[in-house]
Amino acid sequence: MKLPVFKAPVFKAPAHHTGVTSRVGTWLGITFGLCFVTGLLSHGAQHDWVWPTRPVDLYRVTQGVHVISGVASIPLLLAKLWSVYPKLFERPLVKSVPHALERASIFVLIAASFFELVTGLFNAAQNYPWSFYFPTAHYAVAWIVIGALLVHVAVKIPVVRRTLEPASEERTILSRRAFLRTTALTTGVAVVATAGVTVPWLRKISVLAWRSDGALPVNRTAKAAGIVVPQDWRLKVGARSFSLAELQAMPQTTVDLPIACVEGWSQNATWTGVRVSELVGRGDVRVESLEKDGLYRVTTLPSEFAEDPLTLLALRLNGEELSLDHGFPCRLIAPNRPGVLQTKWVTSLEVL
């Protein structure tokens, strides 16, 4: 009589399971989606797409969400790769043409995702160890990421639905839940540790936050920009010109507006100066800086911003005369504009 042969069940490691992959992938899809949408908004704001002047904190919020969701994506992406890496090296590497296309799309998704997250971190730290122009490359690769992600989701949606069902076996295994909890906790810690650059009440506990010491940060110093203010400096406004004393003698307006930069940091400040609408007529305004070079030496202020009563040619910051690093003798400050477009060291305004 032949005895039955019993085989010991083969258990996968807790992390390397479709249930874990589906859940982490869902979280990652949410953070990537937020990062992509807010990135599009940031790109539009910097390139003068249709962008409102109100609410004044809109860009601050959208860019903050952009950077925070990017930070949250890093531990989630690493956890997702850890959950699937055995499959990435299974043999044979290619089983069929559809399988080859699927693996190629995964490779593109992983490579593009790492490019976005790593270069985004370097940008937040204002460190650029590459020769390409970051905004253009970051924007282009974002479309590659989202396209590859949509293809990946379309291919894997049946698996995701099956593994996310309440009756799925994976939901009952404590070790897998522990991995998911650890992933969620790590993501939360990463967010809290850096979110102070955008969320003021988190600044005291955001130990890894950059530029959150309470002082208004300076991205580009006067020395770095090569600024030399002539003793006979005058602001050109069309055919007219004004000395600093003449600008100070005009009716002054004080507003509370945030500076919000593409690196993710933002901070409120009190600005005092002359309304741009009282200096120029109606229409778009060309704003020129004393800088001799730089991508934002000359910017265009759309008419809706130029005519807004909150848009100032600022002469004072928090009650004090502008320092040279903050744009002396005068700088632009407008509601809901990226910091790179809040031109410092203004030398001329011209209605287009």
VOPAGU-2260 file (C-alpha; in pm, 1 decimal, decimal comma):
REM VOPAGU-2260
SITE   aa  ch    i         X         Y         Z
SITE  MET   A    0       0,0       0,0       0,0
SITE  LYS   A    1     139,7     333,7    -104,0
SITE  LEU   A    2     142,8     592,6     168,4
SITE  PRO   A    3      31,1     945,9      82,0
SITE  VAL   A    4     303,3    1201,3      49,0
SITE  PHE   A    5     249,3    1521,4     242,0
SITE  LYS   A    6     419,4    1838,7     125,9
SITE  ALA   A    7     492,6    2114,9     367,5
SITE  PRO   A    8     316,6    2437,0     267,5
SITE  VAL   A    9     537,8    2703,0     119,7
SITE  PHE   A   10     492,7    3039,6     285,2
SITE  LYS   A   11     598,6    3364,6     131,2
SITE  ALA   A   12     775,3    3624,0     340,9
SITE  PRO   A   13     515,7    3863,5     487,5
SITE  ALA   A   14     624,7    4155,8     273,5
SITE  HIS   A   15     647,0    3964,0     -54,2
SITE  HIS   A   16     279,0    3911,4    -107,6
SITE  THR   A   17      22,0    4042,6    -352,4
SITE  GLY   A   18    -198,8    4168,4     -69,3
SITE  VAL   A   19      82,5    4381,8      70,6
SITE  THR   A   20     179,9    4499,9    -277,1
SITE  SER   A   21    -178,0    4601,5    -359,2
SITE  ARG   A   22    -223,3    4802,7     -41,3
SITE  VAL   A   23     110,5    4980,8     -58,6
SITE  GLY   A   24      53,8    5036,9    -429,9
SITE  THR   A   25    -282,8    5199,7    -355,6
SITE  TRP   A   26    -123,6    5439,6    -106,6
SITE  LEU   A   27     156,3    5512,1    -353,2
SITE  GLY   A   28     -95,7    5579,6    -629,1
SITE  ILE   A   29    -264,5    5839,7    -407,8
SITE  THR   A   30      60,0    6020,7    -319,9
SITE  PHE   A   31     183,1    6006,9    -680,1
SITE  GLY   A   32    -151,9    6140,7    -800,4
SITE  LEU   A   33    -141,1    6431,8    -556,9
SITE  CYS   A   34     219,4    6505,4    -648,3
SITE  PHE   A   35     141,8    6500,8   -1020,7
SITE  VAL   A   36    -167,7    6724,4   -1004,8
SITE  THR   A   37      -7,0    6981,8    -774,6
SITE  GLY   A   38     306,6    6970,5    -989,6
SITE  LEU   A   39      98,0    7065,4   -1292,1
SITE  LEU   A   40     -49,1    7355,6   -1093,7
SITE  SER   A   41     299,2    7470,4    -993,6
SITE  HIS   A   42     418,8    7453,0   -1354,1
SITE  GLY   A   43     117,1    7653,7   -1465,9
SITE  ALA   A   44     169,2    7919,5   -1198,1
SITE  GLN   A   45     533,0    7962,3   -1300,0
SITE  HIS   A   46     450,1    7988,2   -1669,0
SITE  ASP   A   47     159,7    8231,7   -1636,8
SITE  TRP   A   48    -117,7    7990,6   -1725,4
SITE  VAL   A   49    -460,0    8099,9   -1604,1
SITE  TRP   A   50    -385,4    8141,9   -1233,8
SITE  PRO   A   51    -598,2    8337,3    -984,2
SITE  THR   A   52    -486,5    8601,3    -736,9
SITE  ARG   A   53    -715,3    8455,8    -469,7
SITE  PRO   A   54    -698,2    8289,1    -231,1
SITE  VAL   A   55    -360,6    8437,2    -146,3
SITE  ASP   A   56    -243,4    8108,7      10,7
SITE  LEU   A   57    -340,5    7884,1    -281,9
SITE  TYR   A   58       8,9    7838,0    -424,8
SITE  ARG   A   59     145,8    7795,1     -75,4
SITE  VAL   A   60     -96,0    7505,5     -16,8
SITE  THR   A   61     -61,5    7337,2    -356,3
SITE  GLN   A   62     318,3    7353,2    -356,4
SITE  GLY   A   63     329,6    7235,9       3,6
SITE  VAL   A   64     112,9    6936,1     -85,7
SITE  HIS   A   65     337,2    6874,0    -387,3
SITE  VAL   A   66     653,9    6850,2    -180,1
SITE  ILE   A   67     494,2    6665,0     113,2
SITE  SER   A   68     332,3    6404,3    -113,5
SITE  GLY   A   69     668,8    6360,8    -286,4
SITE  VAL   A   70     837,8    6298,6      49,3
SITE  ALA   A   71     564,2    6050,6     143,3
SITE  SER   A   72     615,1    5866,0    -185,1
SITE  ILE   A   73     976,6    5776,5    -105,8
SITE  PRO   A   74     918,0    5520,8     174,7
SITE  LEU   A   75     608,4    5393,9      -5,8
SITE  LEU   A   76     803,0    5333,5    -326,8
SITE  LEU   A   77    1077,4    5150,8    -136,9
SITE  ALA   A   78     818,5    4935,1      42,9
SITE  LYS   A   79     644,8    4858,5    -286,6
SITE  LEU   A   80     972,8    4750,3    -448,2
SITE  TRP   A   81    1058,9    4537,7    -145,0
SITE  SER   A   82     723,1    4361,2    -171,5
SITE  VAL   A   83     772,7    4268,5    -539,2
SITE  TYR   A   84    1148,6    4237,1    -585,8
SITE  PRO   A   85    1149,3    3850,6    -601,2
SITE  LYS   A   86     921,5    3875,5    -904,8
SITE  LEU   A   87    1154,9    4121,8   -1073,4
SITE  PHE   A   88    1425,0    3853,1   -1091,2
SITE  GLU   A   89    1214,4    3543,3   -1155,8
SITE  ARG   A   90    1304,5    3318,3   -1448,8
SITE  PRO   A   91    1249,1    3329,0   -1733,6
SITE  LEU   A   92    1281,8    3705,9   -1748,0
SITE  VAL   A   93    1055,2    3721,3   -2052,9
SITE  LYS   A   94     775,0    3470,5   -2112,5
SITE  SER   A   95     594,5    3633,5   -2403,7
SITE  VAL   A   96     563,9    3957,7   -2593,8
SITE  PRO   A   97     286,9    4093,5   -2363,1
SITE  HIS   A   98     496,2    3989,9   -2062,6
SITE  ALA   A   99     799,5    4169,4   -2209,2
SITE  LEU   A  100     594,7    4486,3   -2262,3
SITE  GLU   A  101     464,4    4468,8   -1905,8
SITE  ARG   A  102     815,2    4431,0   -1762,2
SITE  ALA   A  103     942,6    4714,6   -1980,6
SITE  SER   A  104     666,3    4943,4   -1854,0
SITE  ILE   A  105     756,3    4851,0   -1494,6
SITE  PHE   A  106    1122,0    4934,5   -1559,8
SITE  VAL   A  107    1023,3    5271,5   -1706,9
SITE  LEU   A  108     793,4    5340,2   -1410,6
SITE  ILE   A  109    1061,8    5256,5   -1152,9
SITE  ALA   A  110    1337,0    5451,7   -1328,0
SITE  ALA   A  111    1120,4    5758,4   -1389,9
SITE  SER   A  112     980,9    5750,7   -1034,4
SITE  PHE   A  113    1327,1    5744,3    -879,5
SITE  PHE   A  114    1435,8    6026,7   -1110,0
SITE  GLU   A  115    1143,0    6243,0   -1000,0
SITE  LEU   A  116    1180,2    6175,3    -628,1
SITE  VAL   A  117    1559,7    6203,6    -612,0
SITE  THR   A  118    1584,1    6519,1    -823,9
SITE  GLY   A  119    1290,2    6664,6    -631,5
SITE  LEU   A  120    1479,1    6616,4    -303,9
SITE  PHE   A  121    1789,2    6778,5    -450,4
SITE  ASN   A  122    1578,1    7070,5    -572,5
SITE  ALA   A  123    1426,6    7116,2    -226,6
SITE  ALA   A  124    1781,4    7140,5     -93,0
SITE  GLN   A  125    1878,0    7373,9    -381,2
SITE  ASN   A  126    2155,4    7136,9    -485,9
SITE  TYR   A  127    2186,1    7069,6    -858,7
SITE  PRO   A  128    2463,3    6816,0    -939,1
SITE  TRP   A  129    2355,8    6789,1   -1303,6
SITE  SER   A  130    2372,3    6993,1   -1622,7
SITE  PHE   A  131    2007,1    6977,5   -1733,2
SITE  TYR   A  132    1744,7    7240,1   -1645,9
SITE  PHE   A  133    1549,8    7092,2   -1354,5
SITE  PRO   A  134    1197,2    7236,6   -1413,0
SITE  THR   A  135    1182,3    7122,6   -1776,6
SITE  ALA   A  136    1320,1    6773,9   -1706,5
SITE  HIS   A  137    1107,0    6727,4   -1393,0
SITE  TYR   A  138     791,4    6831,0   -1578,1
SITE  ALA   A  139     861,2    6604,6   -1878,4
SITE  VAL   A  140     945,8    6296,9   -1671,3
SITE  ALA   A  141     633,1    6351,1   -1458,4
SITE  TRP   A  142     422,9    6273,0   -1767,1
SITE  ILE   A  143     626,9    5957,0   -1824,2
SITE  VAL   A  144     566,4    5849,0   -1464,4
SITE  ILE   A  145     193,7    5907,8   -1475,0
SITE  GLY   A  146     159,4    5736,7   -1815,5
SITE  ALA   A  147     356,0    5430,0   -1702,8
SITE  LEU   A  148     158,2    5424,8   -1377,6
SITE  LEU   A  149    -175,5    5424,7   -1560,2
SITE  VAL   A  150     -57,7    5137,0   -1782,9
SITE  HIS   A  151      59,7    4943,6   -1477,7
SITE  VAL   A  152    -269,1    4999,2   -1293,3
SITE  ALA   A  153    -470,3    4894,1   -1599,7
SITE  VAL   A  154    -274,1    4567,5   -1621,4
SITE  LYS   A  155    -287,4    4492,6   -1248,9
SITE  ILE   A  156    -640,5    4606,4   -1162,6
SITE  PRO   A  157    -785,5    4250,3   -1155,3
SITE  VAL   A  158    -517,2    4142,6    -906,1
SITE  VAL   A  159    -567,0    4453,9    -694,8
SITE  ARG   A  160    -943,8    4401,2    -677,2
SITE  ARG   A  161    -903,6    4039,4    -576,4
SITE  THR   A  162    -644,4    4101,9    -305,1
SITE  LEU   A  163    -830,4    4398,6    -157,6
SITE  GLU   A  164   -1153,7    4206,9    -103,0
SITE  PRO   A  165   -1249,8    4187,7     268,7
SITE  ALA   A  166   -1257,6    3807,5     257,8
SITE  SER   A  167    -905,0    3786,2     118,7
SITE  GLU   A  168    -675,0    3562,8     322,3
SITE  GLU   A  169    -406,6    3829,5     342,9
SITE  ARG   A  170    -615,9    4044,8     573,6
SITE  THR   A  171    -599,7    3782,7     847,0
SITE  ILE   A  172    -221,4    3751,0     863,6
SITE  LEU   A  173     -77,2    3962,8    1141,3
SITE  SER   A  174     277,7    3972,6    1007,9
SITE  ARG   A  175     163,2    4131,3     684,9
SITE  ARG   A  176     -42,0    4381,9     876,2
SITE  ALA   A  177     266,1    4462,6    1079,1
SITE  PHE   A  178     461,8    4535,1     760,2
SITE  LEU   A  179     184,7    4763,3     637,9
SITE  ARG   A  180     168,5    4942,0     972,9
SITE  THR   A  181     544,8    4988,1     968,9
SITE  THR   A  182     527,4    5130,3     616,6
SITE  ALA   A  183     249,7    5369,8     716,5
SITE  LEU   A  184     438,1    5476,1    1030,2
SITE  THR   A  185     761,5    5533,7     836,2
SITE  THR   A  186     574,5    5742,8     580,8
SITE  GLY   A  187     407,8    5944,9     855,5
SITE  VAL   A  188     739,3    6010,0    1029,0
SITE  ALA   A  189     897,3    6122,7     699,5
SITE  VAL   A  190     610,9    6365,4     641,0
SITE  VAL   A  191     607,3    6508,6     994,5
SITE  ALA   A  192     987,3    6539,2     998,7
SITE  THR   A  193     986,8    6761,2     687,8
SITE  ALA   A  194     641,5    6923,5     667,3
SITE  GLY   A  195     741,1    7215,2     891,2
SITE  VAL   A  196     866,3    7403,5     585,3
SITE  THR   A  197     502,6    7443,4     482,0
SITE  VAL   A  198     293,8    7384,0     796,5
SITE  PRO   A  199     388,2    7646,5    1059,4
SITE  TRP   A  200     260,6    7452,2    1363,1
SITE  LEU   A  201     483,8    7155,9    1272,7
SITE  ARG   A  202     806,8    7357,4    1259,1
SITE  LYS   A  203     912,2    7279,2    1616,4
SITE  ILE   A  204     892,9    6903,7    1559,9
SITE  SER   A  205     998,8    6886,9    1193,5
SITE  VAL   A  206    1358,8    6796,4    1273,1
SITE  LEU   A  207    1453,6    6746,1     908,0
SITE  ALA   A  208    1273,6    7053,2     777,5
SITE  TRP   A  209    1485,6    7295,6     581,9
SITE  ARG   A  210    1441,7    7670,5     632,3
SITE  SER   A  211    1201,6    7663,2     925,1
SITE  ASP   A  212    1386,4    7873,0    1184,8
SITE  GLY   A  213    1139,4    8162,7    1174,7
SITE  ALA   A  214    1347,6    8404,1     966,1
SITE  LEU   A  215    1228,3    8479,4     614,3
SITE  PRO   A  216    1455,4    8263,9     394,9
SITE  VAL   A  217    1666,6    8396,9     109,0
SITE  ASN   A  218    1706,1    8170,3    -191,9
SITE  ARG   A  219    1935,2    8394,8    -396,9
SITE  THR   A  220    2155,6    8642,4    -216,9
SITE  ALA   A  221    2261,6    8976,7    -360,2
SITE  LYS   A  222    2620,9    8851,0    -374,9
SITE  ALA   A  223    2519,5    8540,2    -571,7
SITE  ALA   A  224    2318,2    8757,6    -810,2
SITE  GLY   A  225    2602,7    9007,7    -852,1
SITE  ILE   A  226    2387,3    9298,5    -739,3
SITE  VAL   A  227    2537,7    9646,2    -720,7
SITE  VAL   A  228    2281,9    9920,7    -654,7
SITE  PRO   A  229    2391,2   10251,3    -816,8
SITE  GLN   A  230    2394,1   10553,5    -587,8
SITE  ASP   A  231    2177,1   10734,6    -842,6
SITE  TRP   A  232    1933,8   10441,4    -872,0
SITE  ARG   A  233    1592,0   10532,7   -1008,4
SITE  LEU   A  234    1293,7   10314,2   -1090,6
SITE  LYS   A  235    1187,7   10341,5   -1453,7
SITE  VAL   A  236     813,2   10327,1   -1514,7
SITE  GLY   A  237     755,4   10377,8   -1884,5
SITE  ALA   A  238     876,9   10728,4   -1969,7
SITE  ARG   A  239     890,3   10833,0   -1603,1
SITE  SER   A  240    1140,3   10753,7   -1327,2
SITE  PHE   A  241    1132,9   10769,3    -948,5
SITE  SER   A  242    1402,6   10788,5    -683,7
SITE  LEU   A  243    1373,0   10580,2    -368,3
SITE  ALA   A  244    1282,2   10894,9    -171,3
SITE  GLU   A  245    1002,1   10974,1    -418,1
SITE  LEU   A  246     864,4   10621,1    -386,5
SITE  GLN   A  247     875,9   10648,1      -6,5
SITE  ALA   A  248     685,2   10976,4     -24,5
SITE  MET   A  249     395,2   10814,7    -213,1
SITE  PRO   A  250      91,8   10669,1     -30,4
SITE  GLN   A  251     209,1   10344,9     133,9
SITE  THR   A  252      10,9   10022,1     165,8
SITE  THR   A  253      83,7    9743,1     412,7
SITE  VAL   A  254     -22,4    9384,7     343,7
SITE  ASP   A  255      40,5    9042,4     496,9
SITE  LEU   A  256     136,8    8796,7     224,6
SITE  PRO   A  257     330,4    8471,1     219,2
SITE  ILE   A  258     640,4    8394,8      20,8
SITE  ALA   A  259     601,1    8042,7    -117,2
SITE  CYS   A  260     880,0    7884,7    -318,5
SITE  VAL   A  261     900,2    7585,0    -547,4
SITE  GLU   A  262    1129,2    7410,1    -296,8
SITE  GLY   A  263     823,9    7374,5     -71,8
SITE  TRP   A  264     897,4    7626,3     202,9
SITE  SER   A  265     662,5    7915,1     273,0
SITE  GLN   A  266     636,5    8190,7     528,9
SITE  ASN   A  267     417,5    8489,0     599,6
SITE  ALA   A  268     558,9    8840,3     614,3
SITE  THR   A  269     437,7    9198,5     638,5
SITE  TRP   A  270     518,2    9411,5     334,9
SITE  THR   A  271     489,7    9787,5     291,3
SITE  GLY   A  272     519,6    9978,7     -33,3
SITE  VAL   A  273     345,7   10135,0    -330,9
SITE  ARG   A  274      65,5    9958,4    -511,9
SITE  VAL   A  275     176,8    9855,2    -860,2
SITE  SER   A  276    -165,2    9960,0    -991,2
SITE  GLU   A  277     -87,4   10318,4    -883,0
SITE  LEU   A  278     240,2   10320,4   -1076,5
SITE  VAL   A  279     135,3   10162,7   -1406,7
SITE  GLY   A  280    -168,5   10157,1   -1628,1
SITE  ARG   A  281    -383,5    9858,6   -1716,0
SITE  GLY   A  282    -232,0    9553,8   -1882,5
SITE  ASP   A  283      46,8    9303,8   -1838,6
SITE  VAL   A  284     363,1    9447,4   -1687,0
SITE  ARG   A  285     722,5    9361,2   -1771,9
SITE  VAL   A  286     929,5    9359,8   -1452,1
SITE  GLU   A  287    1307,6    9387,5   -1480,4
SITE  SER   A  288    1566,5    9328,8   -1209,9
SITE  LEU   A  289    1914,3    9472,8   -1154,4
SITE  GLU   A  290    2043,8    9117,7   -1202,5
SITE  LYS   A  291    2268,0    9083,7   -1506,1
SITE  ASP   A  292    2172,5    8723,8   -1574,2
SITE  GLY   A  293    1942,7    8453,7   -1439,5
SITE  LEU   A  294    1628,5    8289,7   -1571,7
SITE  TYR   A  295    1400,6    8522,9   -1377,5
SITE  ARG   A  296    1586,2    8850,6   -1431,2
SITE  VAL   A  297    1287,1    8962,6   -1638,2
SITE  THR   A  298     935,1    8843,5   -1559,2
SITE  THR   A  299     585,1    8926,1   -1676,3
SITE  LEU   A  300     319,6    9026,2   -1426,0
SITE  PRO   A  301     -23,9    8944,1   -1573,6
SITE  SER   A  302    -277,9    9225,5   -1566,0
SITE  GLU   A  303    -498,8    9058,3   -1303,2
SITE  PHE   A  304    -202,7    9062,2   -1064,0
SITE  ALA   A  305     -81,2    9410,1   -1162,1
SITE  GLU   A  306    -425,7    9555,2   -1093,9
SITE  ASP   A  307    -477,2    9368,3    -766,1
SITE  PRO   A  308    -467,2    9606,7    -465,1
SITE  LEU   A  309    -249,4    9357,9    -274,2
SITE  THR   A  310      28,3    9366,3    -534,0
SITE  LEU   A  311     303,1    9599,1    -415,5
SITE  LEU   A  312     635,7    9735,1    -513,5
SITE  ALA   A  313     759,2    9664,0    -161,3
SITE  LEU   A  314    1003,8    9898,9      13,7
SITE  ARG   A  315     984,2    9755,2     365,5
SITE  LEU   A  316     971,4    9406,6     516,8
SITE  ASN   A  317     826,3    9348,0     864,5
SITE  GLY   A  318     852,8    9719,4     941,1
SITE  GLU   A  319    1217,0    9751,2     838,6
SITE  GLU   A  320    1374,1    9881,6     518,6
SITE  LEU   A  321    1444,4    9596,9     276,5
SITE  SER   A  322    1786,6    9442,9     318,3
SITE  LEU   A  323    1995,6    9395,8       6,9
SITE  ASP   A  324    1938,1    9018,1      14,5
SITE  HIS   A  325    1561,9    9071,9      31,6
SITE  GLY   A  326    1557,4    9302,6    -271,0
SITE  PHE   A  327    1663,7    9655,2    -174,9
SITE  PRO   A  328    1580,2    9912,8    -299,1
SITE  CYS   A  329    1244,0    9760,7    -398,4
SITE  ARG   A  330    1093,1    9428,9    -489,8
SITE  LEU   A  331     770,0    9284,9    -621,6
SITE  ILE   A  332     526,4    9108,9    -389,7
SITE  ALA   A  333     195,5    8978,7    -524,2
SITE  PRO   A  334     -69,9    8742,0    -386,8
SITE  ASN   A  335     -59,8    8375,2    -481,4
SITE  ARG   A  336     259,3    8390,3    -688,8
SITE  PRO   A  337     559,0    8152,4    -681,3
SITE  GLY   A  338     858,2    8299,0    -501,9
SITE  VAL   A  339    1075,1    8290,1    -815,3
SITE  LEU   A  340     835,7    8539,4    -975,6
SITE  GLN   A  341     840,5    8781,8    -680,5
SITE  THR   A  342    1119,8    8978,8    -849,1
SITE  LYS   A  343    1384,5    9138,4    -628,2
SITE  TRP   A  344    1602,3    9445,4    -701,3
SITE  VAL   A  345    1342,0    9586,6    -940,9
SITE  THR   A  346    1476,7    9851,2   -1176,9
SITE  SER   A  347    1192,4    9900,4   -1425,2
SITE  LEU   A  348     820,9    9842,9   -1483,4
SITE  GLU   A  349     680,7    9856,6   -1833,8
SITE  VAL   A  350     321,8    9801,4   -1947,7
SITE  LEU   A  351     315,2    9562,8   -2241,6
